[in-house]
């Protein structure tokens, strides 16, 4: 049996942007627990300065219970049960949390790992924070080789968990497809795009802006959006973006084996304690 939890592991509050979740999946199988993305580590909720300039406009609330460690505890799982983390890409709010799981195997696209660790261009130096990888993660880089619903260069990480290249936001950006017990696939699309894949409607501020200005490769990004439109039109494939607002299941999906963790909302108390100069 497989249970899939959806948790907000990096609740963001950009100026004028309201509450923006960063959704991670925790896939609980009989013999293993796998996470898709890891959010921020506990330490960053106590002191966000390690995430650099982003701390000023992501305005993380002081809620260490939102970190993946706390989210696992909320469903009765100790951190050592999490043996595998599959990351969509290595930007901080998706991957810094791997620092809390030094024993876990970290599955990532080989392109993404090279970009984030070599930091050969000004863009990669600006957008990746290597201090969260200083503990020597057990990286498992993947280069693909199989096809998933017509998308090439996919890798099956374990049974029913597939790394799906969706480049553009970063060169090695991937989605992660998880097969649910009812035969549906849930595709976590990471930061591949925030617009509605069916209608093409752009995401509200500030995600629409973020999507346009952060794309590393605009041609690849357009291609990825076309892939998402094609996949969204298929029966049995359901898309979930990292920063979907509000935190919820894809509207098309009501599987009994999938559960949504409580949203983290920014109350006035949180706002006043977080906004340190
Ligand atoms: Zn990103």
Boltz pocket constraint, residues with backbone or C-beta under 6 A from the ligand:
constraints:
  - pocket:
      binder: B
      contacts: [[A, 89], [A, 91], [A, 169], [A, 191]]
      max_distance: 6.0
